[in-house]
């Protein structure tokens, strides 16, 4: 079976993968070469009975040693390493694989040209297992090199299925290093290789695994396409009596469900899971996982129809779980079921009017605790610390919900101990934050801060791994990760106000923003050079930093003035109320409802964000405000904040920073400015024409020199070519575009097709490598943040960062209006003045519109934001 790295259920188990026992290397070579013991080890392993697999493989190893069969002994040792890896026993795994390679080296030296024909395959599979170990230990580069050696052997042996599996693993390692383009290119090769194979269930499985990995790296649309291709192939192949082949269809359908869920297509996801569960003769464990995933979504989206379906599913799942043989899979299924039942009970407890049959028949908290206790016992008997940690921690969470805090703390500590014992940081951070929460509830604040800090540090160390190893759960970043950062910042800011606490709180929220960007790009993406505080202390002492932090019950704002300690002010307002205000403001301004009105909501927001800061800003002679915005605030233009008499832009230059660090800051050279402009005025790809783009490009051309690409000249190939040919410090796109929290929906429109954010970033980065100088300014006019997407500004931030531009000017909403051409013409005119910063140039351009009667409302001049270097 073509397999991929798909083992662990990350983040509270979430959505279960179709086949949690898929691995890098099959345990068997061929039936003629397998002893009964190794065969039994394979069976135990496939059924998640890892401790049993170790026992029989150890026995097989001893037998092969006695009989002098070094080749089979080497194979057995490498497979022992594989099972040890699954159990988190890294030292034992390292020893076993080292012993395997020592035997293989001895065999090679002794036999020379008479080496067994099985030797290359066993050696390649040992390399696969060694590569997996290196990846799990954070050595992704070494893992890739190890897998490349194995790939060369598979290619020589013409073992296509093993080569495909190997390349999928390489792609995952590349992605974990942030080598997104290399990963995608490798997966393209895999797809091509699969398409060259004759139709078979093996090819269908390879396509299924490819689809799963594409989802992991964020290519959800292609993931769905590949999985549908795999499903169509299985249907073409027709009926089979082989249960493994029958089960492939269920696994594909579960993969489709997971991808649909990632696309926020919940109804399709539920339908796919239901189909997967109903495939006749599929393996019971796979059908059960499909039902559990279906139940999870039904509970999260509880309505009358979903209530009825859930009422049918729950007794079916209860019965099937009772019939499962103890294994890692059975423990994970128990935990997943318990989590859905817990959430169901919570919903019924907050809706006392619900008296449905389901609410009356849903297992009680005591019954859920008994169920989890079975999972704890099974994991204990299996000597599976990973599964045991999940079970104990989930049981601790249940005790917390019933206010049995000391017992909850005890269970959570046990869960953390088990995770630490196997160096499982991806589990540890959950229990560290859970302990912090429990200690806070017991008013042990100092210890609570200690555990939140540990969780935060663990999350930072996992920046790459959180992206790389979240293979199938499609966990919600907002639900599982973001609260840890905010709860920790909340604790720090609730403590005695010290400079250290304020500094730490800012760092915590900044690391949240970095994690959001990592999650957006599916790779660790931000490498910065300059500390923002140092800039305002030393380089620009007329600038101040405004740092809002949105917490559940209040808004905190931290103010950094030049050469001063941090200041902080607080307003009591719930996160829900604040975010609703922000959302309504954005809607109002786009509908032209917001003007210079003392009653406007922008005045309310001004008071929240800047009211207490006014006296400090005035006394410090501040000219530029740099906002490091949190959450939904990033979708709003700060320039339009209104104090009752003036907009903020009338008082200050305004810029945004994506964190407390920046790319190296320097002023834009004003002489002989070169700009490449690309614009689309015609109707293309169902997007309406932009009437004023030609005028905009003419205005820019009148101020600065450079290359103009308009309409048919503005193709993806032409842009890529121009980036390679010439060095332009400024790149300006005047075309439709969208910023979204989904990278698949973040793009700019060229004449021939949409250019996705990752593709654009690749071109800009390649240009930087060739030209050896960074893009000083990237301008994206006529683009917009996706409607209704609270996290849409992530797309804008992602473009700004990944492009490597020191500064980015972009529009938060699209204006098909003559005002855009005017503003951009003024902006470039101001840029040529040597005494003006970029922030001043943009401010002057915005004021030039504001001073015209027809453009006085913020809709026309406010959407343009400057991100990054404001000098």
HELIX and SHEET records of a PDB file:
HELIX    1   1 UNK A   31  UNK A   33  5                                   3    
HELIX    2   2 UNK A   36  UNK A   46  1                                  11    
HELIX    3   3 UNK A   50  UNK A   67  1                                  18    
HELIX    4   4 UNK A   70  UNK A   86  1                                  17    
HELIX    5   5 UNK A   90  UNK A  111  1                                  22    
HELIX    6   6 UNK A  112  UNK A  114  5                                   3    
HELIX    7   7 UNK A  119  UNK A  136  1                                  18    
HELIX    8   8 UNK A  140  UNK A  157  1                                  18    
HELIX    9   9 UNK A  160  UNK A  176  1                                  17    
HELIX   10  10 UNK A  180  UNK A  195  1                                  16    
HELIX   11  11 UNK A  201  UNK A  216  1                                  16    
HELIX   12  12 UNK A  220  UNK A  237  1                                  18    
HELIX   13  13 UNK A  243  UNK A  262  1                                  20    
HELIX   14  14 UNK A  266  UNK A  277  1                                  12    
HELIX   15  15 UNK A  284  UNK A  300  1                                  17    
HELIX   16  16 UNK A  304  UNK A  322  1                                  19    
HELIX   17  17 UNK A  328  UNK A  350  1                                  23    
HELIX   18  18 UNK A  357  UNK A  361  1                                   5    
HELIX   19  19 UNK A  365  UNK A  381  1                                  17    
HELIX   20  20 UNK A  385  UNK A  401  1                                  17    
HELIX   21  21 UNK A  405  UNK A  421  1                                  17    
HELIX   22  22 UNK A  425  UNK A  441  1                                  17    
HELIX   23  23 UNK A  445  UNK A  461  1                                  17    
HELIX   24  24 UNK A  463  UNK A  468  1                                   6    
HELIX   25  25 UNK A  477  UNK A  477  1                                   1    
HELIX   26  26 UNK A  478  UNK A  482  3                                   5    
HELIX   27  27 UNK A  483  UNK A  494  1                                  12    
HELIX   28  28 UNK A  499  UNK A  521  1                                  23    
HELIX   29  29 UNK A  532  UNK A  534  1                                   3    
HELIX   30  30 UNK A  535  UNK A  539  3                                   5    
HELIX   31  31 UNK A  575  UNK A  590  1                                  16    
HELIX   32  32 UNK A  601  UNK A  609  1                                   9    
HELIX   33  33 UNK A  611  UNK A  613  5                                   3    
HELIX   34  34 UNK A  614  UNK A  619  1                                   6    
HELIX   35  35 UNK A  631  UNK A  635  5                                   5    
HELIX   36  36 UNK A  638  UNK A  640  5                                   3    
HELIX   37  37 UNK A  648  UNK A  650  5                                   3    
HELIX   38  38 UNK A  693  UNK A  703  1                                  11    
HELIX   39  39 UNK A  711  UNK A  713  5                                   3    
HELIX   40  40 UNK A  716  UNK A  725  1                                  10    
HELIX   41  41 UNK A  743  UNK A  745  5                                   3    
HELIX   42  42 UNK A  757  UNK A  771  1                                  15    
HELIX   43  43 UNK A  793  UNK A  802  1                                  10    
HELIX   44  44 UNK A  818  UNK A  831  1                                  14    
HELIX   45  45 UNK A  838  UNK A  850  1                                  13    
HELIX   46  46 UNK A  853  UNK A  855  5                                   3    
HELIX   47  47 UNK A  858  UNK A  861  1                                   4    
SHEET    1   A 2 UNK A 530  UNK A 531  0                                        
SHEET    2   A 2 UNK A 661  UNK A 662 -1                                        
SHEET    1   B 5 UNK A 567  UNK A 572  0                                        
SHEET    2   B 5 UNK A 554  UNK A 560 -1                                        
SHEET    3   B 5 UNK A 543  UNK A 550 -1                                        
SHEET    4   B 5 UNK A 624  UNK A 627  1                                        
SHEET    5   B 5 UNK A 653  UNK A 656  1                                        
SHEET    1   C 5 UNK A 705  UNK A 710  0                                        
SHEET    2   C 5 UNK A 674  UNK A 679  1                                        
SHEET    3   C 5 UNK A 730  UNK A 739  1                                        
SHEET    4   C 5 UNK A 747  UNK A 749 -1                                        
SHEET    5   C 5 UNK A 754  UNK A 756 -1                                        
SHEET    1   D 6 UNK A 705  UNK A 710  0                                        
SHEET    2   D 6 UNK A 674  UNK A 679  1                                        
SHEET    3   D 6 UNK A 730  UNK A 739  1                                        
SHEET    4   D 6 UNK A 777  UNK A 785  1                                        
SHEET    5   D 6 UNK A 807  UNK A 811  1                                        
SHEET    6   D 6 UNK A 864  UNK A 868 -1                                        
END                                                                             
